[in-house]
């Protein structure tokens, strides 16, 4: 179906522009008239193999990053506080947004609101951009009439999530680069350096020491069966990527990560911080406990912990409270359980959760720093082991040559 760019006059006399997919110019004009617009110009976009196709392809491939979503939420909250209607706010954002995908989604949302959909329904139609937590909080703000306050809490959650994920990513980025560089150096030494020295040693007639023989066997294996190794590696990567998209695959992967030394403890603390901050804000926004646990199950970011939330929801439905089911669940620390119990008894659950969130934010920062401090010596030892192994493989035979001379 071709796309048409249009310019029209709305009911307030303002000029609006946009893009609509329809069968013909007349169909676009009829759609605009039904929405209360007066079309002034309707132009068909370029054909499939020119700019129109490339524009749609670029829009489809573009992703909306977390910082762009935070900025969008801040802007829409500011305009609502200033007294603009939601339609006017979306119109302004559509004109200002540089991200092609977000611009297209905003235009679609405006049309859906004009068709009579509720605001949370409009956001819910784009789950690849707006997560379930986002939609649920918008719904809570609509129903309570405190949308701007809920958006403020939502901005805090998004900022908090962005900060925690950025800290963890930055802590793991350096080790990942070093490991890749180390693997590359290993392959270069094994495939280019070692064979040349082995030829020299064989001409002299030396009995090669064990490190040199190991390097030679590895080189021959890579030289003769590299296509099998490469094919097997591709199959493993593709297979794991598809398996990790399934629920059992995500559960096994995330449970394995939580069991890793150093890294697992960091991810548990990050999950506890996320749980406390999101749960406290959902409570403040008027979301029920059961709905909150359902939301947390989808946004906690770890399939193993999400499965615990599903079990907790069933126990809470049986009337066991919150702290008692938490005490029997995995991964939830004693501090979380005790603070939730105190909050339940005192009626200050939201405040207790906020305190826990702040505490675990600090714990995550300390864990990230501890991870960085611990990984440094590990990488140095690993590098020394690789360099030492190749040094022995080369210099032990050379030492024998020296003795022969």
Secondary structure as UniProt FT lines:
FT   STRAND          3..9
FT   TURN            11..12
FT   STRAND          15..21
FT   HELIX           25..34
FT   TURN            35..36
FT   STRAND          38..44
FT   TURN            48..50
FT   HELIX           51..61
FT   HELIX           66..81
FT   TURN            82..83
FT   HELIX           86..96
FT   HELIX           100..114
FT   TURN            115..116
FT   HELIX           119..124
FT   TURN            127..129
FT   HELIX           132..144
FT   HELIX           147..188
FT   HELIX           189..193
FT   HELIX           194..204
FT   HELIX           210..243
FT   TURN            244..245
FT   HELIX           247..258
FT   TURN            261..262
FT   HELIX           263..284
FT   TURN            285..286
FT   HELIX           289..299
FT   HELIX           303..317
FT   TURN            318..319
FT   HELIX           323..327
FT   HELIX           334..346
FT   HELIX           349..404
//
